């Protein structure tokens, strides 16, 4: 298993699932660049990652990683596809809790320098997530 995949697994298991926000400082470089703004108002860098995790854990306190699938490895870049599950028990971007169970996915690409994440590109299926909690009509 590559160093990059281990970093992503630690992020999803130890930070997203378990809520260990202090680990973000260990996993990411100072000055880390995050090219994904997951939610409006999300600050840049490590603070943005903490913002995103807090938002998701507040909305889905039982959030779990169902699957992490490595999909690309090239030099110091690594990509993976992640499937997450949870129950909407807290506000999410102004949407009150619905109690609905959700399953949604994310694709992440990271660039690693000196054993830490230096850059992150990602997409989270926010539209599918909003449809599952009833905030957006299903097409």
C-alpha positions as CSV (number, residue, x, y, z in Angstrom):
1,X,0.0,0.0,0.0
2,X,1.4,3.4,-1.0
3,X,2.2,6.2,1.5
4,X,-0.5,8.3,-0.2
5,X,-3.2,5.8,0.2
6,X,-2.3,5.4,3.9
7,X,-2.7,9.1,4.3
8,X,-6.1,9.0,2.7
9,X,-7.2,6.1,4.8
10,X,-6.0,7.8,8.0
11,X,-7.9,10.9,7.0
12,X,-11.2,9.1,6.4
13,X,-11.0,6.6,9.2
14,X,-9.3,8.6,11.9
15,X,-10.4,12.1,11.1
16,X,-13.8,11.8,9.3
17,X,-15.1,8.8,11.2
18,X,-13.4,9.3,14.6
19,X,-13.3,13.1,14.7
20,X,-9.6,13.4,15.4
21,X,-9.2,17.0,14.0
22,X,-5.7,17.3,15.5
23,X,-4.5,14.7,13.1
24,X,-5.1,17.0,10.2
25,X,-2.0,19.0,11.3
26,X,0.0,15.8,11.2
27,X,-1.3,14.6,7.8
28,X,-1.2,18.0,5.9
29,X,1.7,20.4,5.3
30,X,1.5,24.0,6.5
31,X,0.3,26.0,3.5
32,X,-1.5,23.0,2.1
33,X,-3.7,24.0,-0.9
34,X,-7.2,22.5,-1.2
35,X,-8.7,23.0,-4.6
36,X,-12.2,21.9,-3.4
37,X,-14.6,24.2,-1.6
38,X,-17.0,21.6,-0.2
39,X,-19.3,24.2,1.4
40,X,-19.9,27.9,1.1
41,X,-17.7,29.9,3.5
42,X,-15.1,27.1,3.8
43,X,-11.7,28.7,4.4
44,X,-8.6,27.6,2.6
45,X,-5.9,25.1,3.6
46,X,-6.0,23.0,6.8
47,X,-8.6,25.3,8.4
48,X,-10.9,24.5,5.4
49,X,-10.4,20.8,5.9
50,X,-11.3,21.1,9.6
51,X,-14.4,23.2,8.6
52,X,-15.5,20.5,6.1
53,X,-15.0,17.7,8.6
54,X,-16.8,19.6,11.4
55,X,-19.7,20.3,9.0
56,X,-20.0,16.7,7.9
57,X,-19.6,15.2,11.4
58,X,-22.2,17.7,12.8
59,X,-24.7,16.7,10.1
60,X,-23.8,13.0,10.1
61,X,-22.5,12.1,13.6
62,X,-22.5,8.4,12.7
63,X,-20.6,8.9,9.4
64,X,-18.7,5.8,8.3
65,X,-16.4,4.8,5.5
66,X,-18.1,2.0,3.5
67,X,-15.3,1.7,1.0
68,X,-12.0,3.3,-0.1
69,X,-10.8,2.2,-3.6
70,X,-7.5,3.4,-4.8
71,X,-7.8,4.3,-8.5
72,X,-4.6,6.0,-9.7
73,X,-1.0,6.3,-8.6
74,X,1.5,8.4,-10.5
75,X,4.6,9.6,-8.7
76,X,3.6,11.7,-5.7
77,X,-0.1,11.8,-6.8
78,X,-2.7,9.4,-5.7
79,X,-6.4,9.2,-6.3
80,X,-9.1,7.2,-4.6
81,X,-12.9,6.8,-4.6
82,X,-14.6,6.8,-1.3
83,X,-18.2,5.8,-0.3
84,X,-19.5,7.2,2.9
85,X,-22.8,6.5,4.9
86,X,-24.5,8.3,7.7
87,X,-27.8,9.5,9.2
88,X,-28.7,13.2,8.8
89,X,-29.0,14.1,12.5
90,X,-27.7,17.7,12.4
91,X,-28.0,20.8,10.2
92,X,-26.2,20.7,6.9
93,X,-25.6,24.0,5.1
94,X,-28.8,25.4,6.6
95,X,-30.9,22.3,6.1
96,X,-32.4,20.9,9.4
97,X,-31.9,17.3,10.3
98,X,-34.2,14.8,8.5
99,X,-33.2,11.5,10.2
100,X,-32.6,10.1,6.7
101,X,-29.9,7.5,6.0
102,X,-27.6,8.5,3.2
103,X,-24.9,7.0,1.0
104,X,-22.7,9.3,-1.1
105,X,-19.3,9.3,-2.7
106,X,-16.2,11.4,-3.1
107,X,-13.2,11.3,-5.4
108,X,-10.0,12.6,-4.0
109,X,-6.6,13.3,-5.6
110,X,-3.7,14.3,-3.3
111,X,-0.1,15.4,-4.0
112,X,2.3,14.4,-1.2
113,X,5.5,16.2,-0.2
114,X,7.7,15.0,2.6
115,X,5.1,12.5,3.7
116,X,2.3,15.1,4.0
117,X,-0.5,16.3,1.8
118,X,0.6,19.4,0.0
119,X,-2.4,19.7,-2.4
120,X,-5.9,18.2,-2.6
121,X,-8.4,18.1,-5.5
122,X,-11.7,16.5,-4.8
123,X,-15.4,16.2,-5.7
124,X,-18.1,15.1,-3.3
125,X,-21.5,14.2,-4.6
126,X,-23.3,17.0,-2.8
127,X,-26.2,17.0,-5.3
128,X,-26.9,13.3,-4.6
129,X,-26.5,14.0,-0.9
130,X,-29.0,16.9,-1.0
131,X,-31.4,14.7,-3.0
132,X,-31.2,11.9,-0.4
133,X,-32.1,14.3,2.5
134,X,-34.9,15.9,0.4
135,X,-33.3,19.3,0.0
136,X,-33.3,19.0,-3.8
137,X,-36.0,17.2,-5.9
138,X,-35.0,14.0,-7.6
139,X,-34.8,14.3,-11.3
